[in-house]
């Protein structure tokens, strides 16, 4: 009942929904509605009770809501799962890989052990952010898994841009609004006896956080769609749009092996091309000018000290402003 209850409350947000109305819709007693609400509250979701009915504190996506907009052949149609809270969707996929189909999509209102690139913790307050994993089991032999992060970043940039906000891509996996991070991508391969079994694409999007919801250390680095639009953000349509862009790019790449359609977006919407940045590699730092993104997905830069051109691999480096601050 949880997902359908949230769907009905979301449809009327920000207006309360009478308990009697919900009882009639679900053909159950008011006591059963109250029990379901208490179960959701126990997970950390904020649901207000008024004389006029029940009201969500902020909009929440739901499977019925997403399916209202979803128009994909594979992604989300092969399996669409929603967890209220989970350690991480990636861990769930890893532990249940044999029973999860290609194209399955897993979502969670909160992850207790979610992480980003290089093992960094991803903050996901329950009900205010999106955690999503896509499971890939079908890929052409000549596809380059390392490019899937940028394919996903391009799909996410296109979907987020539908909001009218200026969305930039910080190579290789961060999505920014006015230099503040609003979303991130994490790609991980799963092997068995050195044979690739699956790839999971994880994304996190900051939806309805206020500034105080972010940990102190990222107050100046992070933002949410609600903060930028100055209104509660409804994510059902965004999720469906992202899956449609992702499916288009993935199927085209699988068939053509040409990464240019999504790499061109990564170049056009880059937050770093043409900029002077500091490359952090272990305990070494160097200032470079970013020249472009190669067809392999590597970043082409010019070292300001030696004037030498070189390419950077995303798994080995991080980029910062020359003063050390987040880009």
C-alpha positions in Angstrom: 0.0 0.0 0.0 2.9 2.4 0.7 3.7 3.3 -2.9 0.0 3.8 -3.9 -0.6 5.9 -0.7 2.3 8.1 -1.5 1.1 8.4 -5.1 -2.3 9.6 -4.0 -0.8 12.1 -1.4 1.6 13.3 -4.1 -1.2 13.9 -6.6 -2.9 16.4 -4.2 0.3 18.0 -2.8 0.4 20.5 -1.1 -3.2 20.0 -0.2 -4.2 17.4 2.5 -6.1 14.3 1.5 -8.9 13.2 3.8 -8.4 9.8 5.4 -11.9 8.9 4.4 -11.1 9.5 0.8 -8.0 7.3 1.0 -10.1 4.5 2.7 -12.6 4.6 -0.1 -9.8 4.5 -2.8 -8.1 1.6 -1.2 -11.2 -0.2 0.0 -9.8 -0.4 3.5 -10.5 1.0 7.0 -9.2 4.3 8.3 -7.2 2.3 10.9 -5.3 0.6 8.1 -4.5 3.9 6.5 -3.2 5.2 9.8 -1.1 2.0 10.3 0.5 2.5 6.8 1.2 6.2 7.6 2.9 5.3 10.9 5.0 2.7 9.1 6.2 5.4 6.7 6.8 7.8 9.5 8.9 5.1 11.3 11.2 5.1 8.3 11.7 8.8 8.6 9.2 10.1 6.0 7.4 13.3 7.2 3.6 13.1 6.8 1.5 15.8 8.5 -1.9 15.1 10.0 -4.5 17.8 10.0 -8.3 17.8 10.6 -8.6 18.1 6.8 -6.5 15.0 6.2 -2.9 13.8 5.5 -0.2 15.9 3.7 3.3 15.1 2.6 6.0 17.4 3.9 7.6 17.4 0.4 6.7 15.7 -2.9 7.8 12.0 -3.3 8.2 10.0 -6.4 6.3 6.7 -6.7 6.1 3.8 -9.2 2.6 4.7 -10.3 3.7 8.3 -10.7 6.8 7.4 -12.8 4.8 5.0 -15.0 2.4 7.8 -15.8 5.2 9.4 -17.8 7.4 6.4 -18.7 7.7 5.6 -22.4 10.7 3.2 -22.7 11.0 -0.2 -24.3 13.4 -1.7 -21.8 14.7 0.6 -19.0 12.1 0.6 -16.2 9.8 -1.8 -18.1 11.9 -4.9 -17.3 11.6 -4.2 -13.6 11.0 -1.0 -11.5 11.6 -1.4 -7.8 11.2 1.2 -5.0 12.7 0.9 -1.5 11.8 3.3 1.2 15.2 2.9 2.8 18.1 0.5 2.0 21.9 0.3 2.6 22.5 0.9 -1.1 20.8 -0.1 -4.3 24.2 -1.2 -5.7 24.7 -3.7 -2.8 21.2 -5.0 -3.4 21.9 -5.6 -7.1 25.2 -7.3 -6.2 23.5 -9.7 -3.8 20.6 -10.5 -6.1 22.2 -10.3 -9.5 21.0 -13.6 -10.8 17.3 -12.7 -10.3 17.5 -9.1 -11.7 16.9 -8.6 -15.4 18.8 -6.3 -17.8 17.1 -2.9 -17.8 15.8 -3.1 -14.3 15.7 0.1 -12.4 16.0 0.3 -8.6 15.1 3.4 -6.6 15.3 4.4 -2.9 14.1 7.3 -0.9 17.2 6.9 1.2 20.4 5.0 1.3 22.2 4.4 4.6 25.5 3.4 2.9 25.3 5.2 -0.5 28.6 6.4 -1.9 29.9 8.4 -4.8 33.1 8.2 -6.9 36.4 7.4 -5.0 34.3 6.0 -2.1 32.9 9.4 -1.0 29.7 9.3 1.0 26.6 10.5 -0.8 24.2 12.3 1.5 20.6 11.2 1.0 18.1 12.4 3.6 15.0 10.3 3.4 12.3 11.6 1.1 14.3 14.5 -0.2 16.7 12.9 -2.7 16.7 10.3 -5.4 18.9 7.2 -5.4 18.6 5.1 -8.5 20.5 2.2 -10.1 20.2 0.8 -13.6 21.3 -2.8 -14.3 23.0 -3.6 -17.6 23.5 -7.2 -18.6 23.4 -6.9 -22.4 26.3 -5.0 -24.1 28.1 -5.3 -27.4 31.6 -6.8 -27.0 33.3 -3.7 -28.4 31.4 -1.2 -26.1 33.7 0.6 -23.7 32.3 0.4 -20.1 34.4 3.4 -19.2 32.3 5.6 -21.5 29.0 4.7 -19.7 29.6 7.3 -17.0 29.6 10.0 -19.6 26.7 8.5 -21.5 24.7 8.6 -18.2 25.9 12.2 -17.4 24.7 13.3 -20.9 21.3 11.7 -20.4 21.0 13.2 -17.0 22.0 16.6 -18.3 19.3 16.5 -21.0 16.6 15.4 -18.5 17.6 18.0 -15.9 17.7 20.7 -18.5 13.9 20.1 -19.1 13.5 22.1 -15.8 14.8 25.2 -17.5 17.8 25.3 -15.2 21.4 25.7 -16.4 22.9 22.3 -16.0 26.6 21.8 -16.6 28.7 18.6 -16.5 31.9 18.5 -14.4 33.9 15.7 -16.1 33.4 12.9 -15.7 30.3 12.4 -13.4 29.0 15.4 -11.6 26.0 17.6 -12.7 26.2 21.2 -11.5 23.9 24.2 -11.3 25.8 27.5 -10.9 28.9 25.6 -9.8 27.0 23.6 -7.1 26.5 19.9 -7.3 23.0 18.7 -7.8 23.6 15.1 -9.1 26.2 12.5 -9.5 26.9 9.3 -11.4 28.7 6.1 -10.3 29.4 3.3 -12.7 30.6 -0.1 -11.4 31.3 -3.4 -13.1 30.5 -6.8 -11.6 32.8 -9.8 -12.5 32.6 -13.5 -11.8 35.8 -15.4 -12.4 37.1 -12.4 -14.4 34.1 -12.5 -16.7 32.0 -9.4 -16.8 28.5 -10.2 -15.6 26.8 -6.9 -15.3 27.3 -3.1 -15.0 25.4 -1.0 -12.6 24.8 2.7 -13.2 24.1 4.6 -10.0 22.8 8.1 -9.9 21.9 10.4 -7.0 19.9 13.6 -7.4 19.3 16.3 -4.8 15.5 17.0 -5.1 13.9 18.7 -2.1 16.7 19.4 0.4 16.9 22.8 2.1 20.4 24.2 2.7 20.3 22.9 6.3 19.7 19.4 5.1 23.3 19.2 3.7 26.2 18.3 5.9 28.2 21.4 7.0 31.2 20.4 4.9 29.3 20.6 1.6 27.0 23.6 2.3 28.8 25.7 -0.3 29.2 22.9 -2.8 25.7 21.4 -3.0 22.3 22.5 -4.1 18.9 20.9 -4.8 16.3 21.3 -7.5 13.9 22.7 -4.9 16.4 25.4 -3.9 17.1 26.3 -7.5 13.5 26.4 -8.6 12.3 28.0 -5.3 9.4 25.4 -5.1 8.8 21.8 -4.1 10.1 19.5 -6.9 8.1 16.7 -8.3 10.4 14.0 -9.6 8.2 11.4 -11.3 8.4 13.1 -14.8 12.2 13.8 -14.4 12.9 10.1 -13.7 10.9 9.0 -16.7 12.6 11.5 -18.9 16.1 10.5 -17.7 15.3 6.8 -18.4 14.1 7.7 -21.9 17.3 9.7 -22.7 19.4 7.0 -21.2 17.7 4.3 -23.3 18.1 6.3 -26.5 21.8 6.9 -25.9 22.5 3.4 -24.7 20.7 1.6 -27.6 22.3 3.9 -30.2 25.7 3.3 -28.7 25.1 -0.5 -28.5 24.2 -0.6 -32.2 26.7 2.0 -33.7 29.6 1.9 -31.1 29.8 5.7 -31.8 30.0 7.7 -28.6 29.8 11.1 -30.3 26.1 11.7 -29.7 26.6 11.7 -25.9 30.2 12.9 -25.8 29.2 16.0 -27.8 26.8 16.9 -25.1 29.5 16.4 -22.4 31.7 18.8 -24.4 29.0 21.4 -25.1 27.7 21.5 -21.5 31.1 21.1 -19.8 31.9 23.0 -16.7 35.6 22.6 -17.2 36.5 22.9 -20.9 38.4 26.2 -21.4 39.0 26.6 -17.7 42.2 26.5 -15.6 41.9 23.8 -13.0 44.1 21.9 -10.5 44.5 18.2 -11.1 44.7 16.3 -7.9 46.4 12.9 -8.2 47.3 11.3 -4.9 49.5 13.9 -3.1 50.5 15.5 -6.4 48.9 18.7 -7.8 49.3 20.4 -11.1 47.6 23.4 -12.8 46.3 22.7 -16.3 44.1 24.2 -19.0 41.3 21.9 -20.0 41.2 21.6 -23.8 38.5 19.0 -24.5 37.3 15.4 -24.1 38.7 12.7 -26.4 36.7 10.1 -28.2 37.9 7.7 -25.5 36.3 9.8 -22.8 39.6 11.0 -21.4 40.1 14.6 -20.6 42.6 16.5 -22.8 44.6 19.1 -20.9 47.7 21.3 -21.2 50.1 21.5 -18.3 50.7 25.1 -17.5 54.3 24.5 -16.3 55.6 22.3 -19.1 53.1 23.3 -21.8 52.8 19.5 -22.5 49.5 18.2 -23.6 48.2 15.0 -21.9 45.1 13.0 -21.3 43.6 12.2 -17.9 41.8 9.1 -16.9 38.8 9.7 -14.6 39.5 6.9 -12.2 42.9 8.4 -11.3 42.3 12.1 -10.7 40.0 14.8 -9.2 39.6 18.3 -10.5 39.5 21.4 -8.3 39.7 25.2 -8.8 43.2 26.6 -8.5 42.4 27.8 -4.9 41.5 24.2 -4.0 37.7 24.8 -3.8 35.1 22.7 -5.5 34.4 23.4 -9.2 
